[in-house]
Amino acid sequence: MNKIKNNCFSDQEKVNILKDLVNINTSNGNEIEAAKYIKELLEKFGISSTIIPIVNKRVDLVAEIGTGKPILGISGHMDVVPAGDESNWSSDPFNLEERDNKLYGRGAADMKSGLAAMIIAMIQIKESNLLSHGTIRLMATMGEEVGELGSQKLYENGYMDDVDALVIGEPSGYMVVYAHKGSMDIKLESQGKAAHSSLPEEGFNAIDPLITLLNKANMVFKNSSYQNPLLGKATFSTTIIKGGNQVNSIPEFASAEMNIRTIPEFDNQEVEKVMKELVHEQNETGAEITMDIYMSQPSVETNSSSSLVELSKTLGTKYAGFKVEAVAIPPVTDASNLLKGKSKSFPLAIFGPGSDTPHKVDEYVDKQMYLDFTRLYVDLFTSYLN
C-alpha cells in the first residue's frame, strides 16, 4: 500500500466533503454549483480545473494531476435524480445525515460518494507525491441520469482520445463492472381524426395503431433468439402512454414512450431498424405515426481480465474482506459515450461505493465503505500508473 505522507483529510472532513456535495441540489440540473465547489476545493491544493459549459446551469469539469503517459481517466457524474415526495424520507434528502453508520441523502450512493472519494484520492496523491509518472484526469459530468449529454461532450471534445484506461465511480459496491447494456429512449406520436364515439367511422382513432405497434414490438423482443452470455436478452418497456381527452370522443392524438435495453447482438442500430419497419407497417394501413429516438447509448463490453480489473478486484478484496468479482450489469453509465471508438480490450473498471438504494427513498451509502474507497482509490490509481 502506498503510504500517504500527509493525510490531507480526517475521516470527518471526508464526510463533510460528501455532505457539501449532497447538500447541493443537482436534480437533473444545476451542476454548475457542484462544479464550482469542486473547483474551489481542488484549487486549495494547487490543482487547476476547467469548467466546461454545456447548457444553462449544466456543466462538466475536467482536472489533472501528474504528467505524461499513461493517462488514467477517472469519472463520476454530478447530477442526481429528483427526491420525489420528500415527506416520505426519514430526513431531508438534500442534507446528508448520518444514522447507524450510514450516510443518507439523495446522491449519497448514486454517485456523489464515488465522485467525492475520487476527488479526495486525487488530492492526497498530489499532496503526497505518490505519482512517479503518468497522469490522472478527472472528468466530472453533467446529465448522466437523463441523456448523458455531459459525457458525450467530453467524447466529442477529445478528452478521451489519449486516455489509456478508465475508472468510473458508479455505486457498484464491492463488485467490479466491466460490461453493461445499452439504452434507447424512443417516442412515438400517432395522429388521428376526432369524431363522436357514436360515429367512429367518421374519425380515425390515434390510439389503435399505436397499441398494435407496441404489441408487435413486445413480441419481437420477447421472441428474439439474440442473447449475450454476459448481459442476457435485450428488453423492451413501454413506460409512458397518452391519448384522448374525453371518453365519448374518438382520440385525434396519442403518444407512447419506451425504453429499450440493448446488447451487442441486438444493438441500437438493429432496434432502430425494427422500429422503423413497424412504424412503416402501420402507416401503410392508414396510420400517421412518427418516431423520435431522443437518446441512444450503446452497450459496453470490455476485457474482464485487464490489469485494471484485476488490480481493482485485488484491492477490493482487501478492503471488503471477501473475494471481489468482475460482473456485467443492466444499467447504463457514461462509459457508453466515453468508450466510443475504443476496442473491447480497453481497460475499464466501474467501481465505487454504494448500496442497493440508488433512485430510492432514504438513499444511503455505508460510511465505512465510503471512507475505504477514499483510500482504495489512492492505491488503485497510483498502483496502476506506477
N, C-alpha and C positions, 0 to 999 in steps of 0.2 A: 504494500500500500504506500502511496506517496504521502510523505509527511508534510503537512502544512505548517510552515514556519510561524506564521502569524495568523491565527484563526480570526478572520475579519468579523465574524458574527457569532454571538452566543445563540443558543437554541431559541431563546425568547425573541431575539432580534430577527431570526429567520421566520418565526411565526408572525412577527409584526409585518414583515415584508409581504407575506401572503395575505395577511389581513388588509393591508393597504390596497392590494390589487383587487381582492374580493369586494372591498367597500366601494370601488369604482364600478358603477353600474354600466356594463358594456353589453346589455341585452340587444343582440343583433344591431349594434351601433356604438358610437361614442368611443371607439378605440383610441382616438386622439388623446384622451385623458390618461389612459393606461400607458400609452407610448411616452407621453411627457414624463410620467412618473419613472418609467424605466430609464429614460434618457438621463434624467437628473440623478438617479441612483448610480448609474454607470459612470457619470462624469465625476462623482465624488472620488472615484478610484482611478481616474485618468483614462477611462475608456470612452472614446468618442463613438457616437452613433448617428445614424441618419434616419429621420422620419420621412417616409415616402407617402405623399398624399394620394389617395385613391378616389374618394368621392365624399363630399360633405365632411363630416367629422370622422371619416373612416380612413385609417392609415395603416401602413406596415412600418416596421422598424428593423434596421439592419445594423449590427455592430460586430467588430472583430477584435481579437487579440492574437498575438503571435505574428509570424511572417513566413512566407513561402509555402511550399508543398510538404506534405499533403494538406488538403483543406478538409476539415471535418465540419459539415453543416449540422447545426442544432436548431430545432424549430418547435414553436408552440403558438397556438392562437390566443388572441386577446379577447375575443368575443365570447359570450355565453348565451344560452337560451333564456327566454323570459322565465321569471319565477312563478308565473301563473297567479292563482289566488293566494296572496301572501298570508291570509288568515289561516291557511292550512299548515303553515310552517310553525315549528316549535319556537323559532326565534327569527329575527329579521334576516332575510336571505342575503341582504347586502351589508351585513355587519358580522364578520366572521366571529363565531362563538365557539369556545372550547367546552365540551361536555364529555366526561368519561374517556378522556384521551383521544377524542375525535374532534376534528375541526369542521364546523358546519357553516355552509353558506353556498349561494349559487356560484358555481365555478370552482368550488373547493377541490372537486375531483376533476372536472372537465372544463378547462385544464390549467387553471391558474396555479395549482400546486406544482405541476410539471414545469411550467414556464418559470415560476419563481425559483425552483430548485436549479434550473439551468443557469439562470442569471447569477444566483449565489455561487454556484460552482465556477462559473466563468470569472467572477471577481476574485475568488480565492486562488484560482490557478494563476491569475495575473499577479496578484499581490505576493504570492509565494514563489514566483519564478519557476513554475513546475514544467513549463514547455521548453524542451531543448531545441525543437524545431517544429515547423508546421503552424497552421492557422486554425482557429476556431471561429466560425462565422455564425452568429446568432441571427435567425430570421423569424421575427415575431409577426404573425399575420393577422389580418382582419378577415371577417366574413367566412370563417371556416364552417360555421354551423349552417349557413344558407348560402350556397353558390360557390364558395371557395374562390372568390374573386381575388383576395389578397395573395394567395399562393400562385394563382395564375399570373398576376402582375409580376411577381418575383421571377417566375419562369421566363416570362416574355422579356424582362429587363436583363436577363443573363446572369442572375445571381447564382444559378445552379450550374452554369456552364463548366466551371473549373472545380466544382466540389467533387471530392473523391469518395465520400461516404456521408450518410445522413442518419441522425438520431432525431426522432420526433417524440416529444414527451407526453403523448396521449396516455390516458389513465389505464394502462394495461395491467397495473399491479405487478406482481412477480411472475409475469409471462413476457416473453419477447416475441413481438409480432413481426413477421416478415412478408405477409401477403394479406390482401383483403379484396372484397368485392368492389365492383364499380357501382355507380349510381346515376340514374337518369330521372329528371322531373319533366313530365310532359303534360301539356294542357290541350284538350280537345274542345272545340266550340262548334255547336250544331245550330244552324239557322233553319227555322221552320216558318209556318204561316199561321197566324192566330185565327181562331174561329170559335163559335159557340160549341160546347161539348155535345149538344143535341144534333149538331150537323158537322161531325168530324170530317166528312168528305170534302167540305169547303175549305179546310185548312190542311196544314201538314205538321204533324206532331214532332217537334225537335228532339224529344226525349227518346222516341222509339229507335231510330237508327243508332243512337249513342249507346243504348242498352245492348243492342245486337252486337255492336262492335266490341264493347267491353267484355261481353260473354265469350266472344270468339277469341279475344286476346288472352283471357284467362285460360282457355282450353289450350291455346298454343303453348303457353309456358308450363302448364301442368302436365301436358303430354310430351313435352320435349325430352328427347333422349340425351341431350347435351348435359354433361356433368363434369365438374372439376374435382379431382381427387382431394384437393385441399379445401375448396370452397363450396362444394355441393352444386345444386342447381340454381339457375337464375330464377328470380322471383318477380311477380307482377302484383302490385297492390293499388287498387283504386282508393284514393284517400279523401278526395273532395268531389262532391257531385251536386249540381244545382240545376233547377229547371222549373219553369212555370211560375205563375203568380196568383192563380185563382183556381179552385177545384173544378169549376164548371166551364173553364176556358181551355182550348187546345193551346199548349205552350208554343210560342214562336221562337224560343231560345232555350238552349240547355248547354251546360258545360261540365266537364269532368277533368280532374287532375289525378295523376298517378305517379307512383314511384316504382322504378324497376331497378333491381339489384343484379348487376351483370357479372359474368365470368368470362375468362378468355375464350372459351369455346362458344359462348353465346354473347358476343361483345356488343358494345354500344352501336356499332355500325349495323350489325345484324338486327338488333332491336329496332333501329330506325327504319330499316328496310321492311321488316314485318309490319310495323305500324302504318307505314305509308301504303302498303298493299291493302290493309284492312280498311283504311280511310277511303282509298280509291274504290274498293268493292262496294262500300255503302253509297258513295257519291254516284256510282253507276246506276244505282236503283232510284235516284232522285233526291237523295240527301245532299245537304250542303255542310260538310264537316271540314274544318280547318285544324291543323295540328301545329303546335309550337313546342319545340324541345328547348326549354329555357335553362336547363342545367344538364351537363353530360360529363361525368368523370369516369375515366377508365378504371378497370380493375388493376391491382398491383400484385405482381408475383416475382419475388426476388430469391436470392440464394439463402436457404435455411442454414447453411453451414459456413457462411462467410466468417472471416476472422472477427468482424464486428459483432455478429450474432453470438458467436462462441464466447467472446470476451464478456458480452452482456450477460449471458447465461451463467458464466463462472462467477462474476461479481454479484449477480442477483442471488445465486445460491448461497453465497457467503453471508449476505445480509438477511435473506429470508429464513435461512435455517433449514431449507428443504430444496430439492432439486428443481431448478427453474427450467422450463421447456420452451421451445420455439413453436409458435402456433400461427394459424391463419384465422381471420375473423370476418364477419359480415360487414360491420360498419366501415364507412369511407373516411379517409383522412386526407390532409393536404399532400400526402405522398402521390396522390393521383396526378396532381399538377407538377409537383417538384421533380418527379422522376420521369416526366415526359422525355422521350428520346434516349433514356438510359436502357442498358441491357439488363437481362434477368440476373446477371452476375453482380450488378451494382450492390454494394453493401448498405443495407437498410436495417435499422432496428427501431421499431416503435415500442417505446419502453418508458414508462413513467408512473409516478404514484397515483393511486386511485382507489376506487371501490366500485360496487355494483349500483351506485346511485346517480350517475350522470342523467340529467334531464328530469330527475325525480324530486319530489318534495323532501326536504331535510337532506339534501345532498351533503356528503361529507368525505373527508379524507382522513385516514388514520394518522394521528400526529407523528408517531414514531416512523411510519413508512415515509412520510414527507421528509422528516429530518434525515432518515437514512439515504434517501435519494440525493439530498444536497451533498452528501459525502460520496455516494456511489458514483455520481456523475463526475466528480473530480477524478476519481480513479479511472473511470471509463474513458473520458476524453483524453487524459494525459497518457494512459497506457496505450491507447490506440494510436495516437500520434507519435509517441516516443519509441 
